[in-house]
Amino acid sequence: DSDDTTPYDPWLETIGIPAARAWCEGYSGLSIAEKTLELATDSFPIGGIPLPFGPVVGVSSISYVDLDDVTVVMGECDFEYDPFTQTLNPPYGESWPAARPSKNSVRVQYEVGYGDHNPMPYNVLAAVLLTLGHLDMNRENTSPVVMHEIPLGARSMLDQVKVNLGMA
């Protein structure tokens, strides 16, 4: 006596929700899901180090290769995080240490995304749900009806929080 009707749809969990979230992340430049990112640069910049794909929740570590080719892990007192600009800066009145000018000599690991500690704004949630609804209604590659692009409502919601990444 098993009930073959269930509200559980594995497509939603394994394909639909991740695809909707990924589209919204790609469009907005935000990290919706909680994750750890790593940024690598060839040296310390003159200004701060911008941390893309926020919202930034925290900085795990900053390491660099010094001029003697030794990897140095910086302590929490060796940098300041500006949540307004989501930028790492040297402490007030100080400058970044000398790093070896080579590929990926400076690395920053940081946590991003929305969760219990950082609730997702309703407009971002609405955009994910609108996108999910669109993907759910258009699961097939071909259809007798004209396919439309992602709903304008989702774009409008994300335009309110979209990050200008300065990339083409």
Salt bridges, closest charged atoms under 4 A:
ASP9 OD2 - ARG139 NH2 2.42
GLU25 OE2 - LYS35 NZ 3.07
GLU34 OE2 - HIS117 ND1 3.20
GLU38 OE2 - ARG107 NH1 3.47
ASP42 OD2 - LYS103 NZ 3.65
ASP69 OD1 - ARG100 NH1 2.50
ASP136 OD1 - ARG139 NH2 2.56
GLU149 OE2 - ARG155 NH2 3.73
